[in-house]
Amino acid sequence: MLQLTAERLRRRWSKAELARRARLDQANVSRIEAGRMRPYAVELARLARALGVKPTEAERLLDDLDGNDALANGVANVVAERHQRGRNI
């Protein structure tokens, strides 16, 4: 689980609520939390602002609390899915 997800859950916000407060698309918030997308700097700054995290500490929102590399695992899953479907990346 990403620190981002933990911060959202601590506030008892849905992904839709975080997306609204951060002025981002809910699908992108879902992708970021699932590790399937790395946010642009402006998106990360918006998430940090919405969660009350200092801009200098925004990068920590992408830390994986389980000790896994969520982004790498998410990308690997997408690659595997596309390979199963016979699609190139």
N, CA, C and O atoms as a GROMACS GRO file, in nm:
protein
  356
    1MET      N    1   0.085  -0.117   0.000
    1MET     CA    2   0.000   0.000   0.000
    1MET      C    3   0.089   0.124   0.000
    1MET      O    4   0.186   0.132   0.076
    2LEU      N    5   0.056   0.217  -0.085
    2LEU     CA    6   0.131   0.342  -0.090
    2LEU      C    7   0.096   0.432   0.028
    2LEU      O    8  -0.014   0.424   0.083
    3GLN      N    9   0.191   0.515   0.066
    3GLN     CA   10   0.166   0.615   0.169
    3GLN      C   11   0.046   0.702   0.130
    3GLN      O   12  -0.033   0.743   0.215
    4LEU      N   13   0.033   0.728   0.001
    4LEU     CA   14  -0.080   0.805  -0.051
    4LEU      C   15  -0.214   0.742  -0.010
    4LEU      O   16  -0.304   0.810   0.037
    5THR      N   17  -0.224   0.612  -0.029
    5THR     CA   18  -0.346   0.540   0.007
    5THR      C   19  -0.370   0.546   0.157
    5THR      O   20  -0.483   0.567   0.202
    6ALA      N   21  -0.263   0.526   0.235
    6ALA     CA   22  -0.275   0.531   0.380
    6ALA      C   23  -0.324   0.668   0.427
    6ALA      O   24  -0.409   0.677   0.516
    7GLU      N   25  -0.269   0.774   0.368
    7GLU     CA   26  -0.312   0.909   0.405
    7GLU      C   27  -0.458   0.932   0.369
    7GLU      O   28  -0.533   0.994   0.446
    8ARG      N   29  -0.499   0.882   0.253
    8ARG     CA   30  -0.639   0.898   0.211
    8ARG      C   31  -0.732   0.822   0.306
    8ARG      O   32  -0.834   0.876   0.349
    9LEU      N   33  -0.696   0.699   0.338
    9LEU     CA   34  -0.780   0.617   0.426
    9LEU      C   35  -0.785   0.673   0.568
    9LEU      O   36  -0.888   0.666   0.635
   10ARG      N   37  -0.673   0.728   0.613
   10ARG     CA   38  -0.669   0.788   0.747
   10ARG      C   39  -0.772   0.900   0.760
   10ARG      O   40  -0.828   0.922   0.866
   11ARG      N   41  -0.794   0.970   0.650
   11ARG     CA   42  -0.893   1.078   0.647
   11ARG      C   43  -1.034   1.028   0.617
   11ARG      O   44  -1.131   1.104   0.620
   12ARG      N   45  -1.044   0.898   0.589
   12ARG     CA   46  -1.172   0.835   0.553
   12ARG      C   47  -1.232   0.896   0.426
   12ARG      O   48  -1.354   0.914   0.415
   13TRP      N   49  -1.143   0.926   0.332
   13TRP     CA   50  -1.186   0.980   0.203
   13TRP      C   51  -1.193   0.868   0.101
   13TRP      O   52  -1.113   0.774   0.105
   14SER      N   53  -1.285   0.878   0.012
   14SER     CA   54  -1.288   0.788  -0.103
   14SER      C   55  -1.187   0.839  -0.205
   14SER      O   56  -1.135   0.950  -0.193
   15LYS      N   57  -1.160   0.757  -0.304
   15LYS     CA   58  -1.072   0.803  -0.413
   15LYS      C   59  -1.136   0.920  -0.485
   15LYS      O   60  -1.067   1.012  -0.530
   16ALA      N   61  -1.268   0.916  -0.496
   16ALA     CA   62  -1.339   1.025  -0.563
   16ALA      C   63  -1.321   1.156  -0.486
   16ALA      O   64  -1.303   1.262  -0.545
   17GLU      N   65  -1.326   1.148  -0.353
   17GLU     CA   66  -1.309   1.268  -0.271
   17GLU      C   67  -1.168   1.324  -0.284
   17GLU      O   68  -1.149   1.445  -0.298
   18LEU      N   69  -1.068   1.236  -0.280
   18LEU     CA   70  -0.930   1.283  -0.297
   18LEU      C   71  -0.913   1.345  -0.435
   18LEU      O   72  -0.851   1.451  -0.448
   19ALA      N   73  -0.967   1.282  -0.536
   19ALA     CA   74  -0.957   1.335  -0.672
   19ALA      C   75  -1.022   1.473  -0.682
   19ALA      O   76  -0.967   1.563  -0.745
   20ARG      N   77  -1.137   1.488  -0.621
   20ARG     CA   78  -1.207   1.618  -0.622
   20ARG      C   79  -1.123   1.725  -0.554
   20ARG      O   80  -1.106   1.835  -0.608
   21ARG      N   81  -1.071   1.693  -0.437
   21ARG     CA   82  -0.992   1.791  -0.362
   21ARG      C   83  -0.860   1.825  -0.432
   21ARG      O   84  -0.811   1.938  -0.422
   22ALA      N   85  -0.804   1.727  -0.503
   22ALA     CA   86  -0.676   1.748  -0.572
   22ALA      C   87  -0.696   1.798  -0.715
   22ALA      O   88  -0.599   1.828  -0.784
   23ARG      N   89  -0.821   1.807  -0.758
   23ARG     CA   90  -0.854   1.848  -0.895
   23ARG      C   91  -0.787   1.757  -0.998
   23ARG      O   92  -0.724   1.802  -1.094
   24LEU      N   93  -0.804   1.626  -0.974
   24LEU     CA   94  -0.751   1.524  -1.064
   24LEU      C   95  -0.865   1.430  -1.104
   24LEU      O   96  -0.970   1.428  -1.039
   25ASP      N   97  -0.843   1.355  -1.208
   25ASP     CA   98  -0.940   1.256  -1.251
   25ASP      C   99  -0.934   1.137  -1.156
   25ASP      O  100  -0.826   1.092  -1.118
   26GLN      N  101  -1.050   1.086  -1.116
   26GLN     CA  102  -1.055   0.974  -1.023
   26GLN      C  103  -0.982   0.851  -1.078
   26GLN      O  104  -0.917   0.778  -1.002
   27ALA      N  105  -0.991   0.829  -1.207
   27ALA     CA  106  -0.922   0.714  -1.268
   27ALA      C  107  -0.772   0.726  -1.249
   27ALA      O  108  -0.704   0.625  -1.227
   28ASN      N  109  -0.718   0.847  -1.259
   28ASN     CA  110  -0.575   0.866  -1.238
   28ASN      C  111  -0.535   0.842  -1.094
   28ASN      O  112  -0.429   0.786  -1.067
   29VAL      N  113  -0.618   0.884  -1.000
   29VAL     CA  114  -0.590   0.856  -0.859
   29VAL      C  115  -0.586   0.705  -0.838
   29VAL      O  116  -0.498   0.654  -0.769
   30SER      N  117  -0.681   0.633  -0.896
   30SER     CA  118  -0.683   0.487  -0.886
   30SER      C  119  -0.556   0.426  -0.945
   30SER      O  120  -0.496   0.336  -0.886
   31ARG      N  121  -0.516   0.474  -1.061
   31ARG     CA  122  -0.395   0.421  -1.127
   31ARG      C  123  -0.270   0.449  -1.043
   31ARG      O  124  -0.183   0.363  -1.031
   32ILE      N  125  -0.262   0.568  -0.986
   32ILE     CA  126  -0.147   0.604  -0.904
   32ILE      C  127  -0.142   0.514  -0.781
   32ILE      O  128  -0.036   0.459  -0.748
   33GLU      N  129  -0.256   0.497  -0.714
   33GLU     CA  130  -0.259   0.413  -0.594
   33GLU      C  131  -0.228   0.267  -0.626
   33GLU      O  132  -0.169   0.197  -0.544
   34ALA      N  133  -0.268   0.222  -0.742
   34ALA     CA  134  -0.242   0.082  -0.783
   34ALA      C  135  -0.101   0.062  -0.833
   34ALA      O  136  -0.059  -0.051  -0.858
   35GLY      N  137  -0.026   0.172  -0.849
   35GLY     CA  138   0.110   0.161  -0.899
   35GLY      C  139   0.118   0.143  -1.049
   35GLY      O  140   0.221   0.102  -1.101
   36ARG      N  141   0.010   0.173  -1.119
   36ARG     CA  142   0.008   0.158  -1.264
   36ARG      C  143   0.043   0.287  -1.335
   36ARG      O  144   0.055   0.291  -1.458
   37MET      N  145   0.060   0.394  -1.257
   37MET     CA  146   0.091   0.524  -1.317
   37MET      C  147   0.173   0.604  -1.218
   37MET      O  148   0.144   0.608  -1.098
   38ARG      N  149   0.275   0.668  -1.268
   38ARG     CA  150   0.352   0.759  -1.184
   38ARG      C  151   0.302   0.900  -1.215
   38ARG      O  152   0.297   0.940  -1.331
   39PRO      N  153   0.264   0.975  -1.111
   39PRO     CA  154   0.208   1.108  -1.135
   39PRO      C  155   0.313   1.207  -1.184
   39PRO      O  156   0.430   1.199  -1.146
   40TYR      N  157   0.270   1.300  -1.267
   40TYR     CA  158   0.354   1.413  -1.303
   40TYR      C  159   0.375   1.498  -1.177
   40TYR      O  160   0.299   1.485  -1.081
   41ALA      N  161   0.476   1.582  -1.179
   41ALA     CA  162   0.507   1.666  -1.062
   41ALA      C  163   0.387   1.750  -1.021
   41ALA      O  164   0.361   1.766  -0.902
   42VAL      N  165   0.315   1.805  -1.117
   42VAL     CA  166   0.200   1.889  -1.084
   42VAL      C  167   0.089   1.807  -1.019
   42VAL      O  168   0.022   1.856  -0.929
   43GLU      N  169   0.070   1.684  -1.062
   43GLU     CA  170  -0.031   1.597  -1.001
   43GLU      C  171   0.009   1.560  -0.858
   43GLU      O  172  -0.074   1.560  -0.767
   44LEU      N  173   0.137   1.530  -0.840
   44LEU     CA  174   0.186   1.496  -0.707
   44LEU      C  175   0.172   1.615  -0.613
   44LEU      O  176   0.136   1.599  -0.496
   45ALA      N  177   0.200   1.734  -0.663
   45ALA     CA  178   0.185   1.855  -0.582
   45ALA      C  179   0.039   1.877  -0.543
   45ALA      O  180   0.010   1.918  -0.431
   46ARG      N  181  -0.052   1.850  -0.635
   46ARG     CA  182  -0.195   1.866  -0.604
   46ARG      C  183  -0.240   1.765  -0.499
   46ARG      O  184  -0.317   1.799  -0.409
   47LEU      N  185  -0.192   1.641  -0.511
   47LEU     CA  186  -0.226   1.539  -0.412
   47LEU      C  187  -0.172   1.579  -0.275
   47LEU      O  188  -0.242   1.568  -0.174
   48ALA      N  189  -0.048   1.625  -0.272
   48ALA     CA  190   0.013   1.667  -0.146
   48ALA      C  191  -0.066   1.781  -0.083
   48ALA      O  192  -0.094   1.779   0.037
   49ARG      N  193  -0.100   1.880  -0.163
   49ARG     CA  194  -0.176   1.995  -0.113
   49ARG      C  195  -0.310   1.949  -0.057
   49ARG      O  196  -0.351   1.994   0.050
   50ALA      N  197  -0.378   1.861  -0.128
   50ALA     CA  198  -0.509   1.813  -0.083
   50ALA      C  199  -0.498   1.738   0.050
   50ALA      O  200  -0.589   1.744   0.132
   51LEU      N  201  -0.387   1.669   0.069
   51LEU     CA  202  -0.367   1.590   0.191
   51LEU      C  203  -0.296   1.668   0.302
   51LEU      O  204  -0.277   1.617   0.412
   52GLY      N  205  -0.258   1.792   0.273
   52GLY     CA  206  -0.190   1.873   0.373
   52GLY      C  207  -0.046   1.833   0.396
   52GLY      O  208   0.009   1.854   0.504
   53VAL      N  209   0.016   1.775   0.294
   53VAL     CA  210   0.156   1.733   0.301
   53VAL      C  211   0.241   1.843   0.242
   53VAL      O  212   0.208   1.900   0.138
   54LYS      N  213   0.353   1.875   0.310
   54LYS     CA  214   0.443   1.979   0.260
   54LYS      C  215   0.494   1.941   0.122
   54LYS      O  216   0.523   1.824   0.096
   55PRO      N  217   0.506   2.038   0.032
   55PRO     CA  218   0.555   2.009  -0.103
   55PRO      C  219   0.692   1.939  -0.102
   55PRO      O  220   0.720   1.855  -0.188
   56THR      N  221   0.775   1.973  -0.006
   56THR     CA  222   0.908   1.911   0.001
   56THR      C  223   0.900   1.764   0.042
   56THR      O  224   0.996   1.689   0.024
   57GLU      N  225   0.785   1.722   0.096
   57GLU     CA  226   0.767   1.584   0.139
   57GLU      C  227   0.670   1.507   0.049
   57GLU      O  228   0.634   1.393   0.080
   58ALA      N  229   0.629   1.569  -0.060
   58ALA     CA  230   0.528   1.508  -0.148
   58ALA      C  231   0.574   1.373  -0.203
   58ALA      O  232   0.493   1.282  -0.218
   59GLU      N  233   0.700   1.361  -0.233
   59GLU     CA  234   0.753   1.237  -0.292
   59GLU      C  235   0.730   1.116  -0.202
   59GLU      O  236   0.719   1.004  -0.250
   60ARG      N  237   0.722   1.140  -0.071
   60ARG     CA  238   0.700   1.028   0.022
   60ARG      C  239   0.562   0.965   0.004
   60ARG      O  240   0.541   0.852   0.047
   61LEU      N  241   0.470   1.036  -0.057
   61LEU     CA  242   0.337   0.979  -0.082
   61LEU      C  243   0.345   0.857  -0.173
   61LEU      O  244   0.254   0.774  -0.175
   62LEU      N  245   0.454   0.846  -0.248
   62LEU     CA  246   0.471   0.733  -0.339
   62LEU      C  247   0.548   0.618  -0.275
   62LEU      O  248   0.572   0.516  -0.340
   63ASP      N  249   0.587   0.634  -0.147
   63ASP     CA  250   0.655   0.526  -0.076
   63ASP      C  251   0.559   0.411  -0.054
   63ASP      O  252   0.441   0.430  -0.024
   64ASP      N  253   0.610   0.291  -0.070
   64ASP     CA  254   0.529   0.171  -0.048
   64ASP      C  255   0.549   0.123   0.094
   64ASP      O  256   0.661   0.092   0.135
   65LEU      N  257   0.442   0.117   0.170
   65LEU     CA  258   0.450   0.079   0.310
   65LEU      C  259   0.470  -0.071   0.330
   65LEU      O  260   0.507  -0.114   0.439
   66ASP      N  261   0.446  -0.150   0.226
   66ASP     CA  262   0.461  -0.295   0.235
   66ASP      C  263   0.600  -0.342   0.195
   66ASP      O  264   0.629  -0.462   0.199
   67GLY      N  265   0.685  -0.249   0.157
   67GLY     CA  266   0.820  -0.286   0.116
   67GLY      C  267   0.830  -0.332  -0.028
   67GLY      O  268   0.935  -0.380  -0.071
   68ASN      N  269   0.722  -0.320  -0.103
   68ASN     CA  270   0.723  -0.357  -0.245
   68ASN      C  271   0.736  -0.232  -0.329
   68ASN      O  272   0.705  -0.122  -0.283
   69ASP      N  273   0.780  -0.248  -0.449
   69ASP     CA  274   0.784  -0.137  -0.543
   69ASP      C  275   0.654  -0.139  -0.621
   69ASP      O  276   0.642  -0.206  -0.724
   70ALA      N  277   0.556  -0.065  -0.571
   70ALA     CA  278   0.421  -0.070  -0.630
   70ALA      C  279   0.421  -0.029  -0.776
   70ALA      O  280   0.352  -0.091  -0.857
   71LEU      N  281   0.496   0.074  -0.811
   71LEU     CA  282   0.498   0.119  -0.950
   71LEU      C  283   0.556   0.011  -1.040
   71LEU      O  284   0.500  -0.018  -1.146
   72ALA      N  285   0.667  -0.048  -1.000
   72ALA     CA  286   0.728  -0.154  -1.081
   72ALA      C  287   0.634  -0.273  -1.092
   72ALA      O  288   0.620  -0.332  -1.200
   73ASN      N  289   0.569  -0.311  -0.982
   73ASN     CA  290   0.475  -0.423  -0.985
   73ASN      C  291   0.355  -0.392  -1.073
   73ASN      O  292   0.308  -0.478  -1.148
   74GLY      N  293   0.305  -0.270  -1.065
   74GLY     CA  294   0.192  -0.231  -1.148
   74GLY      C  295   0.225  -0.234  -1.295
   74GLY      O  296   0.145  -0.283  -1.375
   75VAL      N  297   0.341  -0.184  -1.331
   75VAL     CA  298   0.385  -0.185  -1.471
   75VAL      C  299   0.405  -0.328  -1.517
   75VAL      O  300   0.367  -0.363  -1.629
   76ALA      N  301   0.464  -0.411  -1.433
   76ALA     CA  302   0.485  -0.552  -1.468
   76ALA      C  303   0.351  -0.622  -1.493
   76ALA      O  304   0.341  -0.704  -1.584
   77ASN      N  305   0.251  -0.590  -1.414
   77ASN     CA  306   0.119  -0.650  -1.433
   77ASN      C  307   0.056  -0.607  -1.565
   77ASN      O  308  -0.004  -0.689  -1.634
   78VAL      N  309   0.071  -0.481  -1.601
   78VAL     CA  310   0.017  -0.431  -1.728
   78VAL      C  311   0.088  -0.500  -1.844
   78VAL      O  312   0.024  -0.540  -1.941
   79VAL      N  313   0.220  -0.514  -1.835
   79VAL     CA  314   0.297  -0.580  -1.940
   79VAL      C  315   0.250  -0.725  -1.954
   79VAL      O  316   0.230  -0.773  -2.066
   80ALA      N  317   0.232  -0.794  -1.842
   80ALA     CA  318   0.189  -0.934  -1.846
   80ALA      C  319   0.049  -0.946  -1.907
   80ALA      O  320   0.024  -1.037  -1.987
   81GLU      N  321  -0.041  -0.856  -1.870
   81GLU     CA  322  -0.177  -0.860  -1.926
   81GLU      C  323  -0.174  -0.841  -2.077
   81GLU      O  324  -0.242  -0.913  -2.150
   82ARG      N  325  -0.097  -0.746  -2.123
   82ARG     CA  326  -0.091  -0.719  -2.267
   82ARG      C  327  -0.026  -0.835  -2.341
   82ARG      O  328  -0.065  -0.868  -2.452
   83HIS      N  329   0.074  -0.895  -2.278
   83HIS     CA  330   0.140  -1.009  -2.340
   83HIS      C  331   0.042  -1.126  -2.354
   83HIS      O  332   0.040  -1.194  -2.456
   84GLN      N  333  -0.039  -1.148  -2.251
   84GLN     CA  334  -0.140  -1.255  -2.256
   84GLN      C  335  -0.240  -1.230  -2.368
   84GLN      O  336  -0.287  -1.325  -2.430
   85ARG      N  337  -0.273  -1.106  -2.392
   85ARG     CA  338  -0.369  -1.073  -2.496
   85ARG      C  339  -0.303  -1.068  -2.636
   85ARG      O  340  -0.370  -1.048  -2.737
   86GLY      N  341  -0.171  -1.088  -2.638
   86GLY     CA  342  -0.101  -1.086  -2.766
   86GLY      C  343  -0.074  -0.948  -2.820
   86GLY      O  344  -0.052  -0.930  -2.940
   87ARG      N  345  -0.077  -0.848  -2.730
   87ARG     CA  346  -0.054  -0.708  -2.775
   87ARG      C  347   0.085  -0.666  -2.733
   87ARG      O  348   0.132  -0.696  -2.623
   88ASN      N  349   0.149  -0.597  -2.822
   88ASN     CA  350   0.280  -0.539  -2.791
   88ASN      C  351   0.262  -0.409  -2.717
   88ASN      O  352   0.157  -0.345  -2.724
   89ILE      N  353   0.364  -0.372  -2.647
   89ILE     CA  354   0.359  -0.246  -2.573
   89ILE      C  355   0.420  -0.137  -2.655
   89ILE      O  356   0.426  -0.022  -2.611
   0.00000   0.00000   0.00000
